[in-house]
């Protein structure tokens, strides 16, 4: 059974801090890993990672995949109160389970002014 | 395009009652899924569909039924509601063969079973 585990489960920081969120996975026929941000409503897509060592960036957010360690990190630099959210990582199944997306438990990030 | 729509937004049921959560998308997406979200549990897959007439179970299918008679609609049925089904339910759709795996989520249905 596919498994995705995130750490830490919650994190409290102050504006300006840099945070690193972790995601590890055990997925048959791994193809990609996804990151989402959720703010009191439906999740919104951030990144999709398929190749090891290649960094994806969007503003202050960046993410990288380590296929050898079966893990990914999401970095947020110079955090702002608007970054407060649940951050979710997920992996699609392989083969005939392509339509099956397994999510981690999520990391609740709280950024204080 | 309306995207992914879900109805109702809120629902309170008594134990043993049945109901159907509606999900529709107007983007002609082949794939659709239902998730439930509980505190500290992320999103857990209930059922998913890779096309009209094709459905499969996810991680937590017990107590829920689905069908996919059209590409647009993917209703989720609770046959006999239980307090353990109190949760927020999200429906999502995405196209087959897309370059990214961006799922389009509906706004969610908050269900309380007393």
Interface residues (C-beta under 8 A of the other chain):
Chain A: X4 X6 X9 X32 X34 X41 X42 X43 X44 X45 X48 X88 X90 X92 X97 X98 X99 X100 X101 X102 X103 X104 X105 X106
Chain B: X31 X33 X35 X40 X41 X42 X43 X44 X45 X48 X49 X50 X56 X58 X59 X90 X100 X101 X102 X103 X105 X106 X107 X108
